[in-house]
């Protein structure tokens, strides 16, 4: 190939860059895709790299529940997925010429640690504001509201990929429509600008690649480890870099109208067995799907994945989809490839031109790793190309490429994960039958990808449900009061047609812990349930009297439309409901009784306190003890049976106080007999002693 190297015109480029990006926000707030079953955040306090190249491997370490950023399903305990976004642009053997005049094929600094050059979030409606017992669980929304966007949320950013002289522009679209709640759409544009520093660093003419033409492939990798919850439940810890997961791909014909791909190729990940796992009660050590050791429930049935929806034919005709793409769906290894190589061979791996091939199946099947290998660390790319791109400073040519992916998850579902896991633990099905059942979740994943493809071919516009309301939850005497409201009457109007199509309110409740399968629920199988529905628009309060005092309750309120405006959806005329995930409370509401006028009825519940107290009526609070029938105002003191003070605190208001079995030095108390002493009551003074 003849390569034309032109003299760089740095001054002209700098002027254009300054004009284009002068108004951009280089320090945007975190962005969230959290309107549906996926809760995904983009914030630079976590991970490495930029948003275009984002790594989260350290999230397997200490305190992962506070650092991981990807949850599916969003309401299940530790449903985080290890994830990685990696785009190692791969050049042909002629490579490129960098800002120092060096000709390279594989740049050494392929991880971009610079700041994001630009980020922005838009929503059709602001996030619902939720308050529990006077405590807000929200922050004021500071990004932009735009009623005309095609989806519920659009997040976008730009990064300068300094190693490649490229600029990446990404938009992500997420939907609250319940038929489309398991994915988001990722639209990326790669532009050959020659930049090696973002404008905020004030680059000069020496910080740009010279004018040139290059040939390249564009591998994009979304890597997932299905669920960290299962690892924790099975091993009481976390596997290193998804070493217990496998990656692969499959293809099928799209089922919905509007698609133009005869074969939609889907890359996916699933939870495989961990070598060295101790045996279960059924004698098996195959923890595929991470079965619970007590009841067998599969904690990791998720099958996350992604598919290419669109790839431009070339840099001149970005609107036309090249149905021959992707070029490859190759497998790579985290330790041996991503971290362990910096040679041309790793380029060939990323584009599928090595001995592994362009479309290999999972690495165990293909023999890349042994059946008993422990360092899997899956990476599955979808690679497009090759493309020719030109950078010509004097002529103002900066070629660009466009690709679109759907990223989401499938699963056999909560109920089947429960029945399959229990049957396996009971010895009713084999290890292989359990694995086969889990992998039927690929059908769910393909349906998700097929629906995303359908949406993409409709220009991203689909029927939309009503927005969720704001919600206020208040604990009260023997009840919990839930109020909700819309901030504007426009919320009753269909987002597309502006016709009032509101139909009903629905109230949901979760008892015990906030998340499903929280260990604090002690296997009581509590899940979210609908407890109320009304078609009276003015009825915006629900009083929940079916409660037990001292028990924690969580709520969500949704809105349902009448279906009249949903004529062109997947199911014409279907009533659409707002997302239950959007405004669910995450702080507990606990019903109580008003403080008494006597100290003669004080009780300790449960008494004696045992490790299974949660199963006795206090799910989600395994260390919770309640001092009940207290006076309105008093001081509570706790002593050992030998008279040493353990804890002391003031009480006011209700007839109960929760104690977490810790000393005033925040130490858990040891087993034994303790004395409860109630003094300084606002009613005529009296004392009451009891053992706990």
Beta strands, then each sheet from edge to edge (+ up, - down):
strand 1: 31-33
strand 2: 39-42
strand 3: 48-49
strand 4: 54-55
strand 5: 70-71
strand 6: 82-86
strand 7: 90-91
strand 8: 96-97
strand 9: 103-104
strand 10: 118-123
strand 11: 130-132
strand 12: 135-136
strand 13: 144-145
strand 14: 153-161
strand 15: 166-174
strand 16: 183-192
strand 17: 212-225
strand 18: 245-252
strand 19: 264-271
strand 20: 303-311
strand 21: 331-333
strand 22: 378-392
strand 23: 397-398
strand 24: 400-410
strand 25: 470-476
strand 26: 479-485
strand 27: 502-511
strand 28: 529-534
strand 29: 541-544
strand 30: 552-561
strand 31: 589-590
strand 32: 603-605
strand 33: 625-628
strand 34: 633-640
strand 35: 645-652
strand 36: 656-659
strand 37: 674-679
sheet 1: 1+ 2- 5+
sheet 2: 3+ 4- 6+ 17- 7+
sheet 3: 3+ 4- 6+ 17- 22+ 21-
sheet 4: 3+ 4- 6+ 17- 22+ 23-
sheet 5: 8+ 9-
sheet 6: 13+ 10+ 14- 15+ 16- 24+ 20- 19+ 18-
sheet 7: 12+ 11- 25- 26+ 29-
sheet 8: 28+ 27- 30+ 31-
sheet 9: 32+ 33- 36+
sheet 10: 35+ 34- 37+
end
